[in-house]
Every structure is written in C-alpha cells, then in structure tokens.
Amino acid sequence: MSFIFSFLYNVISAALEYQIVTFVLSLGIAAVIISHARSAQTICDLCNTTENNLNIIPRSSSSSSSALGRLNNNFDYGLDRGPHTWCCSKSNQSPINIIDEYVHKFAIRELLTWNYYDDLPTTVEIENNGRTVILRACFSGDAPTLRGANLLANYTFVEIRFRWSAINSEGSEHMVNYRKFPLELQAMHRTGPSGDSPSSYDTLIVAYFFEISANNPYLNPVVQHLHRIQRSGTKSEIPPFPLSYLCHQFRTGFYSYAGSLTEPPCYQGAEWFIFPEPLAISEPQLYEFRQMLCPDGNTRIVRNARPVQSIGCSRVVNLNQYNSIDACNIPESSIC
C-alpha cells in the first residue's frame, strides 16, 4: 500500500506543476490501480478460505438432495461466472480424461449389487435449475442402494443430473481416450440416512455416457415431459417409473477413481463409478434437453460441463473386473 500512497503524493505534486488535463488523467490511473489492488486481495482471500474448507461437506437436518443442491448457486458456464472463475481445490478434482493405456486392472472380490432400482417410486420430479435437469424420486419403502465391489458402505440414491452441449462432439464432463459424448447422466448417492453427519467422503456418483443412435424408449419417461420445465426454476412431477430405466445395473467392468463434485465449491471426497459402454439416445431426444432455458429466460443451456481436470501423478483409475477365482486368492490391495 505504501506504493499507492507514494503514487498519489506524486500525482498531487504533478497537479501543481503541470496542466489540469494531466492531473485528471493521473487521478484516473490511480483509481484503477487502487480498485485492482482491492479486488485482487478480496479474490485471493476468498480462494484461500474455500481451499481451507474443502475437506468437509456440511450436512444439515434436511434431505441429502437439498444439501447437495445448496452447495453454491452463484455460478454458471459462461464467460462471467464460468469454470475459469470458480474457486476450487487444485487436487483430486473431477471430471477427468480416462486413458485406457494408463488404467489399472483391479480384481474386485464382490460384484456390484443394485437394490430396489426396479421398484416403482411413489413420486418422480424433474427440475430445470437454470444449469441442468435434475431428477429426484421418493419411495414408500426402501430407497435404491448400491453395495459390493469393495465399497465400504451402502450408498443410497439421491438424484440424477444430466450434462449436455449444443453440439454432438461435446456434452459429457468425462472423456474416454480424449473422446467426449453428447450426454452424460450422473446418479448421485450418499451413505447413511438423511440427517446423518458422516465425513465428506460419503458420496458416490455413477456416470453413464450416451451416444447418438436409435430412439431409446427407456429415456422417454423423462424426455417426453421436459417441455414442462423448459423455463429456469420450474419443477414438474411426472408419472413414476423404475430408476433402472435410466441406470443400467452393471455389476463388473467399470472404471472407478477418487475425485470431487463437478460444481462449486467442488468438494473432494467423491468416488466415481463410470460405465464405459455408451448407451443410446436419439437426436430428437437430445433436442429436448437442448431446449432448456437459462435464468435469463431467453438463452438456451448450450453447455453445462466442467472442463476435464488434471489427473496428477498419484491418482489411480481402476478398471474393476470380477473374477470368482482370483477374488478368493488375491490380496485385498493388489492390482493385477
């Protein structure tokens, strides 16, 4: 700050010796310097505060879905508030580019088990939050859960979010061998019932890719009702259907890695399971997603994917394969 005060002193001195035009111009330059100095300090303080608090996801007494939804709403994917402006950690971030050449084959001791995904929910709701389409479901009995495949707990379904773009060569957040897909479905899960307060490392996200193909009838229960939520901030209850329509119940042969949420503040501690085989979506079905509007009411959501993040030197991406023989003999931490 001493530099700024010295500069202002020289400006005032100059005003006494030179013309008034020079004086006014100097004052303008001083104002710009002070403004930038204050802004830089504020941004750095904010980033440092966020960086120091990334290890814990706050939990409240409300439902898990609302807790996830309230993480941060002051962002988008444009120039002013896009990913390049987000204050997120630099390590263990998602999404990533999965390169098969560097993937570790991992023998899992138990198949991934899907419970209650074939059950019919009591209600299903879709929402356009101005950035993506979110699907939530309520159940009269047990909610869908995942277990097995070396998971240390049962993970309960929370919500589904979709990622897309205006062009077919982009859309997904994750890449496989430098390739993106037109659509990515992300099914979020958490451990424990709503209201519990476990650590931040309690989130599992199961991701699916979609590529352009024939009409996929299993997407129709969602797609045919998207026109109801075209405007940002709108929700609509739609006829219930089993979540297995959207979530293919693979049991082996999937990628996994430790990453983060892909929306600010991008908390670390999320485990990702990614099914490598793309599912089908037709052009007309994808078109309905592309009709969703941003909060301004005029602009369509043309992208909602965070750019791929550095995988670093220490993170491992596994291709999990179940082998009934090896699973009995292989050490628990072994990678084959």
C-alpha positions in Angstrom: 0.0 0.0 0.0 3.0 2.3 0.5 3.5 2.3 -3.3 -0.1 3.5 -3.8 0.3 6.4 -1.2 3.6 7.4 -2.8 2.0 7.4 -6.2 -0.9 9.6 -5.0 1.6 12.0 -3.5 3.4 12.3 -6.8 0.1 12.8 -8.6 -0.8 15.8 -6.3 2.6 17.2 -6.8 2.3 17.0 -10.5 -1.0 18.8 -10.4 0.8 21.8 -9.1 3.3 21.9 -11.9 1.5 20.6 -14.9 -1.7 21.3 -16.7 -5.1 20.3 -15.3 -5.6 17.6 -18.0 -2.5 15.8 -16.9 -3.8 16.0 -13.3 -7.2 14.5 -14.2 -5.6 11.7 -16.2 -3.3 10.8 -13.3 -6.2 10.6 -10.9 -7.9 8.2 -13.2 -4.9 5.9 -13.3 -4.6 6.0 -9.5 -8.3 5.0 -9.2 -7.8 2.0 -11.5 -4.7 0.8 -9.5 -6.5 1.0 -6.2 -9.5 -0.8 -7.5 -7.4 -3.7 -8.9 -5.4 -3.9 -5.7 -8.5 -4.2 -3.5 -10.2 -6.7 -5.9 -7.1 -8.9 -6.1 -6.9 -9.0 -2.3 -10.6 -9.9 -2.0 -10.4 -12.7 -4.6 -7.3 -14.2 -3.0 -8.9 -14.2 0.4 -12.0 -15.9 -0.9 -10.0 -18.6 -2.7 -7.8 -19.3 0.4 -10.9 -19.6 2.6 -12.5 -22.0 0.2 -9.3 -24.0 -0.2 -9.0 -24.5 3.6 -12.6 -25.8 3.9 -12.7 -28.3 1.1 -12.3 -31.4 3.3 -15.8 -31.3 4.8 -19.2 -31.3 3.1 -21.6 -29.7 5.5 -24.7 -31.8 6.4 -27.9 -30.5 7.7 -31.1 -32.0 9.1 -32.7 -31.6 5.7 -32.6 -34.2 2.9 -29.4 -35.2 1.2 -30.7 -33.9 -2.2 -31.3 -30.4 -0.9 -28.0 -30.3 0.9 -26.2 -31.1 -2.4 -28.3 -28.6 -4.2 -27.4 -25.8 -1.9 -23.7 -26.1 -2.2 -23.3 -23.0 -4.4 -25.8 -21.3 -6.8 -23.6 -18.3 -7.8 -22.0 -19.8 -10.9 -22.7 -20.8 -14.4 -20.8 -22.0 -17.5 -20.5 -18.6 -19.3 -17.7 -16.1 -19.6 -18.5 -14.1 -16.4 -19.1 -16.9 -13.9 -17.8 -19.9 -15.8 -15.4 -22.6 -14.6 -12.3 -20.4 -15.1 -13.7 -18.2 -12.3 -14.5 -20.9 -9.8 -12.5 -21.1 -6.5 -12.0 -24.8 -6.3 -9.2 -27.0 -5.0 -6.4 -28.0 -7.5 -6.1 -31.6 -6.4 -8.3 -34.7 -6.8 -10.8 -32.9 -9.0 -13.4 -34.1 -11.5 -14.0 -34.7 -14.3 -11.0 -36.4 -15.9 -9.9 -37.9 -19.2 -9.7 -41.7 -18.8 -6.9 -43.1 -20.9 -7.1 -46.9 -21.2 -3.3 -47.2 -21.6 -2.9 -45.9 -18.0 -5.8 -47.6 -16.4 -5.1 -50.3 -13.7 -7.0 -53.5 -13.9 -8.4 -54.3 -10.5 -9.8 -57.6 -9.3 -12.9 -57.0 -7.2 -13.9 -59.5 -4.6 -17.6 -58.9 -4.9 -20.0 -57.9 -7.7 -21.6 -54.5 -7.5 -25.1 -55.1 -6.2 -28.1 -52.9 -7.0 -31.0 -52.9 -4.6 -34.6 -51.6 -5.2 -33.7 -50.0 -8.6 -36.6 -51.9 -10.2 -39.1 -50.7 -7.6 -41.7 -48.1 -8.6 -41.3 -44.8 -6.8 -44.3 -43.0 -5.3 -43.3 -39.8 -7.0 -40.8 -38.6 -9.5 -39.9 -34.9 -10.0 -37.8 -33.2 -12.6 -36.4 -29.7 -12.3 -34.6 -27.1 -14.5 -32.4 -25.1 -12.1 -31.0 -22.9 -14.9 -27.9 -25.0 -15.4 -29.1 -28.6 -15.8 -32.0 -31.0 -15.4 -32.3 -32.8 -12.1 -34.4 -35.8 -11.4 -35.5 -36.8 -7.8 -37.7 -39.7 -6.6 -39.5 -40.6 -3.4 -40.2 -44.2 -2.3 -42.7 -45.6 0.2 -40.3 -48.4 1.1 -36.5 -48.7 0.9 -34.8 -46.3 -1.4 -32.5 -47.7 -4.1 -29.0 -48.5 -2.8 -25.6 -49.8 -4.1 -23.2 -52.1 -2.3 -20.4 -54.5 -3.0 -17.5 -54.1 -5.4 -15.2 -53.2 -2.5 -17.5 -50.4 -1.3 -17.2 -49.9 2.4 -20.8 -49.0 3.0 -24.3 -49.0 1.4 -24.9 -45.9 -0.8 -28.4 -44.5 -1.2 -29.8 -42.8 -4.3 -30.1 -39.0 -4.0 -30.7 -37.6 -7.5 -29.7 -37.6 -11.2 -28.2 -34.8 -13.1 -27.7 -34.6 -16.9 -24.8 -32.9 -18.8 -25.1 -31.9 -22.5 -23.9 -29.4 -25.1 -25.2 -27.7 -28.2 -23.1 -30.0 -30.4 -22.7 -33.8 -30.5 -19.0 -33.8 -30.2 -19.2 -32.4 -26.7 -21.6 -32.6 -23.8 -20.2 -35.1 -21.3 -18.0 -34.0 -18.5 -15.7 -37.0 -18.5 -13.7 -38.1 -21.5 -12.5 -41.6 -22.5 -9.4 -41.7 -24.6 -9.8 -38.0 -25.4 -13.4 -38.5 -26.6 -16.5 -36.8 -25.3 -20.1 -37.9 -25.7 -23.3 -35.9 -26.4 -24.8 -36.6 -23.0 -23.7 -37.8 -19.5 -26.0 -39.0 -16.8 -24.7 -38.7 -13.2 -26.6 -40.6 -10.5 -25.6 -39.3 -7.1 -25.6 -41.5 -4.0 -24.7 -41.0 -0.3 -24.0 -43.2 2.7 -26.4 -43.3 5.7 -29.9 -42.0 6.0 -30.8 -38.3 5.6 -29.8 -36.2 8.6 -26.7 -38.2 9.5 -23.4 -36.3 9.7 -20.7 -38.5 8.2 -17.4 -37.1 6.7 -17.3 -35.6 3.3 -16.1 -38.9 1.9 -19.6 -40.3 1.7 -20.6 -39.5 -1.9 -20.7 -42.0 -4.8 -21.5 -40.8 -8.3 -22.4 -43.4 -11.0 -21.9 -41.9 -14.5 -23.2 -43.1 -17.9 -22.4 -41.9 -21.4 -24.9 -41.6 -24.2 -24.1 -41.5 -28.0 -26.4 -40.8 -30.9 -28.3 -43.9 -32.0 -31.8 -45.0 -32.4 -34.6 -43.9 -30.1 -34.1 -45.1 -26.5 -37.5 -45.9 -25.1 -36.1 -46.0 -21.5 -35.4 -42.3 -21.8 -38.9 -41.4 -22.9 -40.4 -41.2 -19.4 -38.2 -38.2 -18.8 -37.8 -36.7 -22.3 -41.5 -36.5 -23.2 -42.0 -34.3 -20.1 -39.0 -31.9 -20.5 -41.2 -29.3 -22.2 -42.9 -28.8 -18.8 -39.7 -27.4 -17.3 -38.3 -25.5 -20.2 -38.1 -22.3 -18.1 -35.4 -22.0 -15.5 -36.6 -22.5 -11.9 -39.5 -24.8 -12.9 -40.3 -28.2 -11.5 -42.8 -30.8 -12.6 -44.0 -34.1 -11.1 -44.1 -36.8 -13.8 -45.5 -40.3 -13.9 -43.3 -42.7 -11.8 -41.1 -45.2 -13.4 -38.3 -47.5 -12.0 -34.9 -45.9 -11.8 -33.5 -48.9 -13.6 -34.8 -47.4 -16.8 -32.1 -44.8 -16.6 -29.4 -46.6 -14.5 -28.1 -49.6 -16.2 -27.3 -52.2 -13.5 -23.8 -53.2 -14.4 -22.0 -55.4 -11.9 -18.5 -55.5 -13.2 -16.3 -54.0 -15.9 -16.5 -50.3 -14.8 -14.0 -47.5 -14.2 -13.5 -46.1 -10.7 -11.5 -43.2 -9.3 -11.4 -40.8 -6.3 -12.5 -37.3 -7.4 -14.8 -34.4 -6.5 -18.1 -32.9 -7.2 -18.1 -31.0 -10.5 -20.0 -27.9 -9.3 -18.6 -25.2 -7.0 -17.2 -25.5 -4.4 -16.2 -28.8 -6.0 -15.8 -30.7 -2.7 -13.2 -33.5 -2.7 -14.1 -37.0 -1.5 -16.5 -38.2 -4.2 -16.0 -41.7 -5.5 -16.8 -42.1 -9.2 -18.1 -45.3 -10.9 -18.2 -44.9 -14.7 -19.8 -47.4 -17.1 -17.5 -47.4 -20.2 -20.1 -48.6 -22.7 -22.2 -45.7 -24.1 -26.0 -46.0 -24.0 -28.3 -44.9 -26.8 -30.0 -41.5 -27.3 -31.7 -40.3 -30.5 -31.3 -36.8 -32.0 -34.9 -35.9 -31.2 -34.5 -37.0 -27.6 -31.3 -35.0 -27.2 -33.0 -32.0 -28.8 -35.5 -31.8 -25.9 -32.6 -31.4 -23.4 -31.2 -28.6 -25.6 -34.5 -26.6 -25.3 -33.9 -25.9 -21.6 -33.6 -22.2 -20.8 -31.1 -20.3 -18.7 -32.3 -18.0 -15.9 -32.5 -15.0 -18.3 -35.5 -16.7 -19.9 -34.1 -16.3 -23.5 -30.8 -18.2 -23.8 -30.8 -22.0 -24.0 -28.4 -24.1 -21.9 -25.7 -24.7 -24.5 -23.2 -26.4 -22.1 -23.1 -27.5 -18.5 -19.9 -29.4 -18.2 -16.8 -28.5 -16.2 -13.6 -28.9 -18.3 -11.5 -32.0 -17.6 -9.1 -31.6 -14.7 -5.5 -32.9 -14.3 -5.4 -36.4 -13.0 -2.0 -35.8 -11.4 0.7 -38.3 -10.7 -0.8 -40.0 -7.6 -4.3 -40.8 -8.6 -5.2 -44.2 -9.9 -8.1 -45.0 -12.3 -9.2 -48.7 -12.0 -11.0 -50.9 -14.4 -12.8 -53.1 -12.0 -13.3 -56.7 -13.1 -14.8 -59.5 -11.0 -13.1 -62.9 -11.2 -14.6 -65.6 -9.0 -11.2 -67.5 -8.9 -8.9 -64.6 -8.4 -11.2 -62.9 -5.9 -10.6 -65.8 -3.5 -6.8 -65.7 -3.7 -5.8 -62.1 -4.5 -4.7 -59.8 -1.6 -7.2 -57.0 -0.9 -4.9 -54.2 -2.1 -3.4 -56.0 -5.1 -3.6 -54.6 -8.5 -3.2 -57.0 -11.4 
